[in-house]
Amino acid sequence: MPPDSNNKDNAPKLWPLFNSVEAEAVVNALRRWQSSFGAAGKKRNAPTINDPYVRLILDRCLPADVEDRLCKEPLDRLMQEVIAVRTAVIDETLLQWAGAGINQVVILASGLDTRAWRLKWPAGVSVFEVDSAMIQAQKMIALGDIAPNCNRLALIGDVFNLPAVFRSLSSLGFSSERPAVFLVEDVVEYMLPELASEMFAYIAQGCGRGSRMVVTLSDCKLRDLLKRYGRTVHLIEEYEAPGVVLNRIINAGWKADELILSGSLEERFEVDLHGCLYIARARKL
C-alpha cells in the first residue's frame, strides 16, 4: 500500500507530542530503515533488513528536517550497524524459537517494531506488542490496513507496571501455563538496576516452563560515545556492564544460555560495533 500523501505533512505536528522514550523509538526505526533495502542501496557487510513497513511509520512521525539532522550525526553509521546487527540476531532467534513450537511471543516496549508484518512466522503464532497509547496509535494508523503475518495483538502498557501488562495479556489469550518468548530490546538502559531485576523476575513468574527470553544490552562504551559526541534526539542513560545485567537475569530465575559478545557479532557480520552491543539469551527451567 502506498504511503498516505498527507503523512509527511502530519509529522511536524506529531513529533513534539512524543515523549523522550517514544522519540527514541522513532529514531531507532529510522536506523532500521537506513539498513533496509529501501535505504541508500549501497552494499554493506552488515545485514540488510527487509523492512518496507517502517518507512510508512517514519513518513507519518518523523519530520524531514529532524531525519536530515540525524543522518548527519557523527555516530550515524555506528547506530545503523548496532541496530542492523541486533535486529538480524533477534529475528533469527525469534523464528528459531517459534519454529520449535513456542507460539506466544511478547515484545515489551515494542516501539515501532514491524516483526508482526515482515517476518514469516509459523502458523498459529500470536505476537503481543506492549507499548504506550501514542506508539500503538501511530503504528495502527500507518500499518492498520496491512495484514500481519501472525495473530498480532497490541496492548497499552509499560515495563514499569508488569502486573497490569500480564492481566492485559491474559485477557487477550496469553497463557502463563504454556511457554512463551519474551523480547526485551533496548529496554534495560532506561531502567534503574533494581527495576530491571524486578522486571526479569516478574517475567519469569508470569510464564510457563520452557519459556525463552532475548535481551539486548549496550556496553558502557556506547554511553561514553554518546556523551562525547552528543546527538539530536537520543537519551543518555547510566548503563550497567553487560555481565552485571546477565547476573540480574540469572538471579531473577532464568538460566543463561548464551551471552553473545560484541567481538563475536563483529566477526560474524564484518562490522565495527566498537564493542557496544551484547545479546543475552535465556530460558526458564
Summary of the structure (lengths in Angstrom):
residues: 285
radius of gyration: 17.9
end to end distance: 43.5
largest distance: 50.5
contacts: 913
relative contact order: 0.14
helix: 48%
strand: 15%
